[in-house]
């Protein structure tokens, strides 16, 4: 029996569907996923929601480590992998086996982007998540850094220490450190888009336009229609029609 050594070599085959959204904070992905969940439930589908860093087994440890500023890039990576493993076993796989639609706000690609941006080995991180179920469809919400920063600071007074990458010593100013760190993450995401064939959403478009496009994108998978092979090269950007062209 061949040993699985990295993510993507052992995709699961379940009756349910797994749709995931990725992007830097402030990209709007969480809003879009929440709207999608409401719509799918209104259509009679069983929907399970899962979000990054939400497992109870690591919540207190993570909060303590962040408060005391004790987390190194490697410990951060291992804590998030532990969180993810617990959610996969406890929430995601059982829901997929039951035929549910699982909507995940962040998935392994968050670790691939953030951990590598912190200096962790790409190969090591991909191996760490080799147990993960390959999603039915993954969508990356692409947004300019300045737009994301404006959205974040419009909702809360300041940036968080680790969010800004202050642990890396990139810059003494928290805003400048945030820009440098998040730009690293964006660069990793762009490589991930090509490596794993993520669809790309223009996250600067109006909320309602993005939502209609997102629904149109997942519907063929939900209906079980035969689909063309996903793109594996270049940037498979999801084409969003202008508001007046979107069918109701």
ROFI-47483 format. One record per residue: residue number from 1; residue in one letter; chain; x, y, z of N, C-alpha, C in turn. Coordinates in steps of 0.05 Angstrom, whole numbers, plus 5000, padded with zeros to 4 digits. Layout:
{pt NUM,"A","A",{X,Y,Z},{X,Y,Z},{X,Y,Z}}
...
***
This chain:
{pt 1,"X","A",{5017,4976,5000},{5000,5000,5000},{5018,5025,5000}}
{pt 2,"X","A",{5012,5043,4982},{5028,5068,4980},{5022,5087,5002}}
{pt 3,"X","A",{5043,5097,5016},{5039,5116,5038},{5034,5144,5027}}
{pt 4,"X","A",{5013,5156,5037},{5007,5184,5029},{5026,5203,5043}}
{pt 5,"X","A",{5040,5219,5027},{5061,5236,5039},{5055,5265,5037}}
{pt 6,"X","A",{5035,5273,5022},{5028,5301,5020},{4999,5305,5014}}
{pt 7,"X","A",{4989,5329,5018},{4961,5335,5014},{4953,5331,4984}}
{pt 8,"X","A",{4929,5320,4980},{4918,5317,4954},{4922,5290,4941}}
{pt 9,"X","A",{4938,5273,4954},{4943,5247,4942},{4922,5226,4948}}
{pt 10,"X","A",{4905,5232,4968},{4885,5213,4976},{4858,5226,4980}}
{pt 11,"X","A",{4845,5234,4958},{4819,5248,4960},{4798,5229,4971}}
{pt 12,"X","A",{4780,5240,4988},{4758,5223,4998},{4735,5222,4978}}
{pt 13,"X","A",{4719,5201,4980},{4696,5198,4962},{4671,5195,4980}}
{pt 14,"X","A",{4657,5217,4983},{4634,5217,5001},{4609,5228,4985}}
{pt 15,"X","A",{4585,5221,4994},{4561,5231,4980},{4557,5261,4984}}
{pt 16,"X","A",{4568,5273,5005},{4565,5302,5009},{4584,5318,4992}}
{pt 17,"X","A",{4581,5345,4994},{4598,5364,4979},{4612,5382,4998}}
{pt 18,"X","A",{4637,5389,4992},{4653,5407,5008},{4661,5431,4992}}
{pt 19,"X","A",{4650,5454,4999},{4658,5479,4986},{4673,5497,5007}}
{pt 20,"X","A",{4695,5508,4998},{4711,5524,5017},{4718,5551,5005}}
{pt 21,"X","A",{4721,5571,5022},{4729,5597,5013},{4755,5605,5027}}
{pt 22,"X","A",{4771,5619,5012},{4797,5628,5022},{4802,5657,5015}}
{pt 23,"X","A",{4821,5669,5030},{4828,5697,5024},{4838,5710,5050}}
{pt 24,"X","A",{4851,5733,5047},{4861,5747,5070},{4838,5759,5085}}
{pt 25,"X","A",{4842,5766,5110},{4822,5779,5126},{4814,5805,5112}}
{pt 26,"X","A",{4787,5810,5111},{4778,5834,5097},{4771,5829,5068}}
{pt 27,"X","A",{4772,5804,5059},{4766,5798,5031},{4736,5795,5027}}
{pt 28,"X","A",{4720,5792,5049},{4691,5789,5046},{4682,5760,5043}}
{pt 29,"X","A",{4700,5741,5045},{4693,5713,5040},{4673,5703,5061}}
{pt 30,"X","A",{4676,5711,5086},{4658,5701,5107},{4629,5711,5102}}
{pt 31,"X","A",{4626,5735,5094},{4600,5746,5088},{4587,5730,5065}}
{pt 32,"X","A",{4603,5725,5044},{4592,5710,5022},{4584,5681,5030}}
{pt 33,"X","A",{4600,5669,5047},{4594,5641,5055},{4569,5640,5072}}
{pt 34,"X","A",{4566,5660,5089},{4542,5661,5106},{4517,5664,5089}}
{pt 35,"X","A",{4518,5682,5068},{4496,5686,5050},{4490,5660,5034}}
{pt 36,"X","A",{4511,5647,5026},{4508,5622,5011},{4494,5601,5028}}
{pt 37,"X","A",{4502,5599,5054},{4490,5579,5072},{4460,5584,5075}}
{pt 38,"X","A",{4453,5610,5079},{4424,5617,5082},{4408,5609,5057}}
{pt 39,"X","A",{4420,5614,5034},{4406,5608,5009},{4403,5578,5005}}
{pt 40,"X","A",{4424,5563,5010},{4423,5534,5007},{4403,5521,5026}}
{pt 41,"X","A",{4402,5531,5050},{4382,5521,5069},{4354,5527,5060}}
{pt 42,"X","A",{4350,5551,5048},{4324,5558,5038},{4315,5540,5015}}
{pt 43,"X","A",{4334,5528,5002},{4329,5510,4980},{4325,5481,4989}}
{pt 44,"X","A",{4326,5477,5016},{4321,5451,5027},{4346,5433,5031}}
{pt 45,"X","A",{4370,5444,5028},{4394,5428,5032},{4403,5428,5061}}
{pt 46,"X","A",{4415,5405,5069},{4427,5403,5095},{4455,5415,5093}}
{pt 47,"X","A",{4459,5436,5109},{4484,5451,5107},{4499,5451,5134}}
{pt 48,"X","A",{4525,5445,5134},{4541,5446,5158},{4563,5466,5153}}
{pt 49,"X","A",{4567,5484,5173},{4587,5505,5171},{4611,5498,5188}}
{pt 50,"X","A",{4635,5503,5178},{4659,5499,5194},{4678,5522,5189}}
{pt 51,"X","A",{4691,5531,5210},{4709,5554,5207},{4736,5549,5220}}
{pt 52,"X","A",{4756,5562,5210},{4783,5559,5219},{4787,5566,5249}}
{pt 53,"X","A",{4804,5550,5262},{4811,5555,5290},{4787,5556,5308}}
{pt 54,"X","A",{4769,5537,5305},{4744,5538,5321},{4741,5513,5339}}
{pt 55,"X","A",{4760,5494,5338},{4758,5470,5354},{4762,5477,5384}}
{pt 56,"X","A",{4745,5466,5401},{4747,5472,5430},{4772,5461,5443}}
{pt 57,"X","A",{4785,5441,5430},{4809,5429,5443},{4833,5446,5441}}
{pt 58,"X","A",{4833,5467,5424},{4857,5484,5422},{4850,5514,5428}}
{pt 59,"X","A",{4825,5520,5431},{4817,5548,5434},{4831,5562,5457}}
{pt 60,"X","A",{4831,5550,5480},{4843,5563,5504},{4873,5565,5500}}
{pt 61,"X","A",{4885,5544,5489},{4915,5544,5485},{4922,5566,5466}}
{pt 62,"X","A",{4907,5569,5444},{4913,5589,5424},{4910,5617,5436}}
{pt 63,"X","A",{4888,5622,5450},{4883,5648,5462},{4905,5655,5482}}
{pt 64,"X","A",{4914,5636,5498},{4935,5641,5518},{4961,5647,5504}}
{pt 65,"X","A",{4968,5631,5484},{4993,5636,5469},{4994,5663,5455}}
{pt 66,"X","A",{4971,5671,5444},{4970,5697,5431},{4973,5720,5451}}
{pt 67,"X","A",{4959,5717,5473},{4959,5738,5493},{4987,5742,5505}}
{pt 68,"X","A",{5001,5720,5509},{5028,5721,5520},{5050,5724,5499}}
{pt 69,"X","A",{5041,5724,5474},{5060,5726,5451},{5081,5704,5452}}
{pt 70,"X","A",{5072,5679,5456},{5090,5656,5459},{5092,5639,5434}}
{pt 71,"X","A",{5075,5644,5414},{5073,5626,5391},{5094,5631,5370}}
{pt 72,"X","A",{5110,5610,5364},{5129,5612,5343},{5116,5603,5317}}
{pt 73,"X","A",{5128,5607,5294},{5115,5597,5269},{5109,5568,5269}}
{pt 74,"X","A",{5126,5551,5281},{5122,5523,5281},{5099,5515,5300}}
{pt 75,"X","A",{5099,5527,5324},{5077,5521,5343},{5051,5531,5333}}
{pt 76,"X","A",{5051,5554,5320},{5026,5564,5307},{5016,5543,5287}}
{pt 77,"X","A",{5034,5533,5270},{5026,5514,5250},{5015,5488,5262}}
{pt 78,"X","A",{5028,5478,5283},{5019,5453,5295},{4992,5456,5310}}
{pt 79,"X","A",{4988,5479,5322},{4963,5484,5336},{4940,5485,5316}}
{pt 80,"X","A",{4944,5499,5294},{4923,5501,5273},{4918,5473,5260}}
{pt 81,"X","A",{4939,5457,5257},{4935,5431,5246},{4920,5413,5265}}
{pt 82,"X","A",{4924,5416,5291},{4909,5401,5311},{4880,5409,5310}}
{pt 83,"X","A",{4875,5435,5309},{4848,5445,5307},{4834,5434,5282}}
{pt 84,"X","A",{4848,5434,5260},{4836,5425,5234},{4831,5395,5235}}
{pt 85,"X","A",{4849,5380,5246},{4846,5351,5248},{4821,5344,5264}}
{pt 86,"X","A",{4817,5358,5287},{4794,5353,5303},{4768,5359,5289}}
{pt 87,"X","A",{4767,5381,5274},{4743,5389,5259},{4737,5370,5236}}
{pt 88,"X","A",{4758,5360,5223},{4755,5341,5201},{4742,5316,5212}}
{pt 89,"X","A",{4752,5306,5234},{4742,5281,5245},{4715,5284,5258}}
{pt 90,"X","A",{4710,5307,5272},{4686,5310,5287},{4663,5322,5271}}
{pt 91,"X","A",{4669,5340,5252},{4648,5354,5238},{4647,5349,5208}}
{pt 92,"X","A",{4670,5352,5194},{4670,5352,5165},{4664,5325,5153}}
{pt 93,"X","A",{4680,5305,5160},{4676,5278,5149},{4649,5266,5156}}
{pt 94,"X","A",{4640,5267,5181},{4613,5256,5187},{4591,5270,5170}}
{pt 95,"X","A",{4593,5296,5167},{4573,5310,5151},{4574,5302,5121}}
{pt 96,"X","A",{4598,5298,5111},{4601,5289,5083},{4590,5261,5079}}
{pt 97,"X","A",{4595,5244,5099},{4584,5217,5098},{4554,5217,5098}}
{pt 98,"X","A",{4542,5237,5112},{4513,5238,5114},{4500,5252,5090}}
{pt 99,"X","A",{4517,5260,5071},{4507,5273,5046},{4502,5302,5049}}
{pt 100,"X","A",{4512,5315,5069},{4508,5344,5073},{4526,5361,5055}}
{pt 101,"X","A",{4519,5386,5053},{4537,5405,5040},{4553,5419,5063}}
{pt 102,"X","A",{4579,5416,5062},{4596,5429,5082},{4608,5454,5070}}
{pt 103,"X","A",{4605,5476,5084},{4616,5502,5076},{4638,5509,5096}}
{pt 104,"X","A",{4663,5511,5087},{4685,5516,5105},{4697,5544,5100}}
{pt 105,"X","A",{4697,5560,5121},{4709,5586,5120},{4738,5583,5127}}
{pt 106,"X","A",{4755,5580,5107},{4783,5574,5108},{4787,5543,5110}}
{pt 107,"X","A",{4808,5534,5097},{4814,5505,5096},{4845,5502,5097}}
{pt 108,"X","A",{4855,5481,5086},{4884,5476,5088},{4900,5498,5074}}
{pt 109,"X","A",{4888,5511,5055},{4903,5531,5039},{4910,5556,5057}}
{pt 110,"X","A",{4894,5560,5078},{4901,5581,5097},{4928,5575,5110}}
{pt 111,"X","A",{4932,5550,5118},{4957,5542,5130},{4979,5543,5109}}
{pt 112,"X","A",{4973,5534,5085},{4994,5535,5064},{5004,5563,5059}}
{pt 113,"X","A",{4986,5582,5061},{4993,5610,5056},{5006,5623,5081}}
{pt 114,"X","A",{4993,5622,5103},{5002,5636,5127},{5028,5623,5138}}
{pt 115,"X","A",{5028,5597,5140},{5052,5584,5152},{5077,5589,5136}}
{pt 116,"X","A",{5074,5586,5109},{5097,5591,5092},{5105,5620,5093}}
{pt 117,"X","A",{5086,5638,5095},{5092,5667,5097},{5108,5672,5123}}
{pt 118,"X","A",{5105,5655,5143},{5120,5657,5168},{5146,5642,5167}}
{pt 119,"X","A",{5152,5630,5144},{5178,5617,5141},{5179,5587,5144}}
{pt 120,"X","A",{5155,5574,5148},{5154,5545,5150},{5156,5533,5122}}
{pt 121,"X","A",{5168,5509,5121},{5172,5496,5095},{5146,5489,5081}}
{pt 122,"X","A",{5144,5495,5055},{5121,5488,5040},{5115,5458,5040}}
{pt 123,"X","A",{5136,5442,5036},{5133,5413,5035},{5124,5402,5062}}
{pt 124,"X","A",{5135,5413,5083},{5127,5404,5110},{5098,5410,5116}}
{pt 125,"X","A",{5089,5433,5109},{5061,5441,5115},{5042,5423,5098}}
{pt 126,"X","A",{5048,5419,5073},{5031,5402,5056},{5030,5373,5067}}
{pt 127,"X","A",{5053,5364,5077},{5054,5337,5089},{5037,5335,5114}}
{pt 128,"X","A",{5038,5357,5130},{5024,5358,5155},{4994,5355,5151}}
{pt 129,"X","A",{4984,5365,5129},{4955,5364,5123},{4948,5342,5103}}
{pt 130,"X","A",{4964,5322,5101},{4960,5301,5081},{4934,5285,5085}}
{pt 131,"X","A",{4923,5286,5110},{4899,5271,5116},{4874,5286,5107}}
{pt 132,"X","A",{4876,5311,5099},{4853,5327,5093},{4837,5318,5068}}
{pt 133,"X","A",{4811,5320,5070},{4794,5314,5047},{4797,5336,5026}}
{pt 134,"X","A",{4800,5329,5001},{4802,5348,4979},{4775,5360,4974}}
{pt 135,"X","A",{4772,5386,4974},{4745,5398,4971},{4733,5394,4944}}
{pt 136,"X","A",{4707,5395,4943},{4693,5394,4917},{4700,5418,4900}}
{pt 137,"X","A",{4701,5441,4913},{4708,5466,4900},{4720,5485,4920}}
{pt 138,"X","A",{4741,5499,4913},{4754,5519,4930},{4754,5546,4915}}
{pt 139,"X","A",{4746,5567,4929},{4745,5593,4916},{4762,5613,4932}}
{pt 140,"X","A",{4780,5626,4918},{4797,5646,4930},{4786,5674,4924}}
{pt 141,"X","A",{4781,5689,4946},{4771,5716,4943},{4795,5736,4941}}
{pt 142,"X","A",{4800,5745,4917},{4823,5763,4912},{4815,5792,4917}}
{pt 143,"X","A",{4830,5806,4933},{4824,5833,4940},{4850,5849,4944}}
{pt 144,"X","A",{4851,5874,4935},{4875,5891,4940},{4879,5894,4970}}
{pt 145,"X","A",{4904,5895,4977},{4912,5897,5006},{4900,5922,5019}}
{pt 146,"X","A",{4900,5944,5005},{4889,5969,5016},{4859,5967,5022}}
{pt 147,"X","A",{4845,5953,5004},{4816,5950,5008},{4811,5933,5033}}
{pt 148,"X","A",{4826,5911,5035},{4823,5893,5058},{4829,5908,5084}}
{pt 149,"X","A",{4850,5923,5085},{4858,5938,5109},{4836,5958,5116}}
{pt 150,"X","A",{4825,5972,5097},{4803,5991,5102},{4779,5977,5114}}
{pt 151,"X","A",{4772,5954,5103},{4749,5939,5114},{4754,5930,5142}}
{pt 152,"X","A",{4778,5921,5148},{4784,5911,5175},{4782,5934,5195}}
{pt 153,"X","A",{4795,5956,5189},{4795,5979,5208},{4769,5994,5210}}
{pt 154,"X","A",{4751,5989,5191},{4724,6000,5192},{4707,5985,5213}}
{pt 155,"X","A",{4715,5960,5219},{4700,5944,5238},{4711,5942,5266}}
{pt 156,"X","A",{4737,5949,5269},{4750,5948,5295},{4772,5968,5296}}
{pt 157,"X","A",{4780,5977,5321},{4798,5999,5323},{4827,5995,5315}}
{pt 158,"X","A",{4837,5970,5317},{4865,5966,5311},{4870,5937,5301}}
{pt 159,"X","A",{4894,5933,5290},{4902,5907,5280},{4912,5890,5303}}
{pt 160,"X","A",{4910,5864,5300},{4919,5845,5320},{4949,5839,5316}}
{pt 161,"X","A",{4963,5832,5337},{4992,5828,5337},{5000,5807,5316}}
{pt 162,"X","A",{4989,5783,5318},{4997,5762,5299},{4985,5767,5271}}
{pt 163,"X","A",{4962,5778,5270},{4950,5785,5244},{4968,5803,5228}}
{pt 164,"X","A",{4982,5821,5242},{5000,5840,5229},{5028,5829,5225}}
{pt 165,"X","A",{5032,5805,5235},{5059,5793,5232},{5080,5806,5249}}
{pt 166,"X","A",{5072,5818,5271},{5091,5832,5288},{5111,5813,5301}}
{pt 167,"X","A",{5104,5787,5303},{5122,5767,5314},{5146,5762,5296}}
{pt 168,"X","A",{5144,5771,5271},{5166,5765,5252},{5186,5787,5250}}
{pt 169,"X","A",{5181,5810,5263},{5200,5832,5263},{5203,5844,5235}}
{pt 170,"X","A",{5182,5845,5220},{5184,5856,5193},{5186,5887,5193}}
{pt 171,"X","A",{5172,5899,5212},{5172,5929,5214},{5163,5936,5242}}
{pt 172,"X","A",{5172,5958,5253},{5165,5967,5279},{5137,5979,5280}}
{pt 173,"X","A",{5126,5988,5258},{5099,5999,5257},{5080,5977,5250}}
{pt 174,"X","A",{5058,5975,5265},{5040,5953,5262},{5026,5953,5235}}
{pt 175,"X","A",{5019,5976,5225},{5006,5978,5198},{5025,5970,5176}}
{pt 176,"X","A",{5050,5979,5177},{5069,5972,5157},{5076,5942,5158}}
{pt 177,"X","A",{5078,5932,5183},{5083,5903,5186},{5060,5887,5175}}
{pt 178,"X","A",{5036,5896,5179},{5012,5882,5168},{5014,5881,5138}}
{pt 179,"X","A",{5021,5903,5125},{5023,5904,5096},{5044,5885,5086}}
{pt 180,"X","A",{5067,5884,5099},{5088,5867,5090},{5081,5837,5093}}
{pt 181,"X","A",{5069,5831,5116},{5062,5803,5122},{5039,5794,5104}}
{pt 182,"X","A",{5018,5810,5102},{4995,5802,5085},{5003,5800,5056}}
{pt 183,"X","A",{5022,5816,5047},{5031,5814,5019},{5045,5787,5015}}
{pt 184,"X","A",{5060,5778,5035},{5072,5752,5033},{5050,5730,5030}}
{pt 185,"X","A",{5029,5733,5046},{5007,5714,5045},{4993,5714,5018}}
{pt 186,"X","A",{4989,5738,5008},{4976,5740,4981},{4993,5727,4960}}
{pt 187,"X","A",{5020,5730,4962},{5038,5717,4942},{5035,5687,4944}}
{pt 188,"X","A",{5033,5677,4968},{5030,5648,4971},{5003,5638,4960}}
{pt 189,"X","A",{4982,5654,4965},{4956,5647,4954},{4956,5645,4923}}
{pt 190,"X","A",{4970,5664,4911},{4971,5664,4882},{4985,5638,4871}}
{pt 191,"X","A",{5005,5628,4886},{5017,5603,4878},{4998,5580,4883}}
{pt 192,"X","A",{4983,5581,4905},{4964,5560,4911},{4942,5558,4890}}
{pt 193,"X","A",{4933,5581,4880},{4913,5582,4859},{4922,5565,4835}}
{pt 194,"X","A",{4947,5568,4828},{4957,5554,4805},{4962,5524,4811}}
{pt 195,"X","A",{4973,5519,4835},{4980,5492,4843},{4956,5474,4846}}
{pt 196,"X","A",{4934,5485,4858},{4911,5468,4864},{4886,5475,4849}}
{pt 197,"X","A",{4888,5494,4830},{4865,5500,4813},{4842,5513,4826}}
{pt 198,"X","A",{4847,5531,4845},{4825,5546,4858},{4812,5565,4838}}
{pt 199,"X","A",{4785,5567,4841},{4771,5588,4826},{4777,5615,4840}}
{pt 200,"X","A",{4776,5637,4826},{4782,5663,4837},{4759,5682,4834}}
{pt 201,"X","A",{4751,5693,4857},{4729,5713,4857},{4741,5741,4860}}
{pt 202,"X","A",{4732,5759,4843},{4739,5787,4846},{4724,5799,4870}}
{pt 203,"X","A",{4737,5801,4893},{4724,5809,4917},{4720,5839,4920}}
{pt 204,"X","A",{4725,5854,4899},{4719,5883,4899},{4691,5888,4888}}
{pt 205,"X","A",{4679,5868,4875},{4653,5872,4863},{4631,5875,4885}}
{pt 206,"X","A",{4608,5886,4878},{4586,5888,4898},{4579,5861,4910}}
{pt 207,"X","A",{4570,5862,4935},{4564,5837,4950},{4543,5820,4935}}
{pt 208,"X","A",{4522,5833,4924},{4501,5817,4911},{4511,5805,4885}}
{pt 209,"X","A",{4530,5818,4871},{4541,5807,4846},{4558,5782,4853}}
{pt 210,"X","A",{4574,5784,4873},{4591,5762,4881},{4574,5738,4890}}
{pt 211,"X","A",{4552,5744,4904},{4535,5722,4914},{4522,5707,4892}}
{pt 212,"X","A",{4511,5722,4872},{4498,5709,4850},{4518,5692,4834}}
{pt 213,"X","A",{4542,5702,4831},{4563,5687,4816},{4571,5662,4832}}
{pt 214,"X","A",{4573,5665,4858},{4580,5642,4875},{4559,5620,4874}}
{pt 215,"X","A",{4534,5628,4874},{4512,5608,4871},{4513,5594,4844}}
{pt 216,"X","A",{4518,5609,4823},{4520,5598,4797},{4543,5579,4795}}
{pt 217,"X","A",{4564,5585,4809},{4588,5568,4808},{4585,5541,4821}}
{pt 218,"X","A",{4571,5541,4844},{4569,5515,4859},{4545,5498,4850}}
{pt 219,"X","A",{4525,5510,4838},{4500,5496,4831},{4505,5470,4815}}
{pt 220,"X","A",{4522,5471,4794},{4527,5446,4779},{4537,5423,4797}}
{pt 221,"X","A",{4554,5430,4816},{4565,5409,4835},{4542,5399,4853}}
{pt 222,"X","A",{4526,5417,4863},{4504,5409,4880},{4484,5391,4865}}
{pt 223,"X","A",{4480,5397,4840},{4461,5381,4824},{4473,5355,4813}}
{pt 224,"X","A",{4500,5353,4816},{4513,5329,4807},{4517,5328,4777}}
{pt 225,"X","A",{4517,5351,4764},{4521,5352,4735},{4551,5346,4728}}
{pt 226,"X","A",{4555,5335,4705},{4582,5330,4696},{4596,5356,4689}}
{pt 227,"X","A",{4620,5359,4700},{4634,5385,4698},{4660,5381,4683}}
{pt 228,"X","A",{4670,5402,4670},{4697,5400,4657},{4718,5398,4679}}
{pt 229,"X","A",{4741,5387,4671},{4763,5385,4690},{4771,5413,4700}}
{pt 230,"X","A",{4777,5416,4726},{4785,5442,4737},{4811,5451,4725}}
{pt 231,"X","A",{4815,5477,4723},{4841,5487,4712},{4863,5482,4731}}
{pt 232,"X","A",{4887,5477,4720},{4910,5471,4737},{4933,5490,4731}}
{pt 233,"X","A",{4931,5506,4711},{4952,5525,4704},{4941,5553,4702}}
{pt 234,"X","A",{4958,5573,4707},{4949,5601,4704},{4931,5609,4727}}
{pt 235,"X","A",{4917,5631,4724},{4898,5641,4744},{4870,5637,4734}}
{pt 236,"X","A",{4856,5616,4743},{4829,5610,4734},{4809,5629,4746}}
{pt 237,"X","A",{4810,5654,4739},{4793,5675,4751},{4763,5670,4744}}
{pt 238,"X","A",{4747,5671,4764},{4718,5669,4760},{4707,5694,4747}}
{pt 239,"X","A",{4696,5692,4723},{4686,5715,4709},{4659,5724,4722}}
{pt 240,"X","A",{4658,5748,4731},{4634,5759,4743},{4620,5778,4724}}
{pt 241,"X","A",{4595,5772,4718},{4581,5790,4699},{4574,5816,4713}}
{pt 242,"X","A",{4569,5837,4697},{4561,5862,4708},{4533,5859,4721}}
{pt 243,"X","A",{4527,5876,4741},{4502,5873,4756},{4478,5870,4738}}
{pt 244,"X","A",{4476,5885,4716},{4452,5884,4699},{4450,5858,4683}}
{pt 245,"X","A",{4472,5844,4682},{4473,5819,4666},{4468,5794,4683}}
{pt 246,"X","A",{4466,5798,4709},{4463,5775,4727},{4433,5766,4727}}
{pt 247,"X","A",{4429,5741,4721},{4401,5731,4721},{4392,5727,4749}}
{pt 248,"X","A",{4367,5733,4754},{4355,5730,4781},{4348,5702,4786}}
***
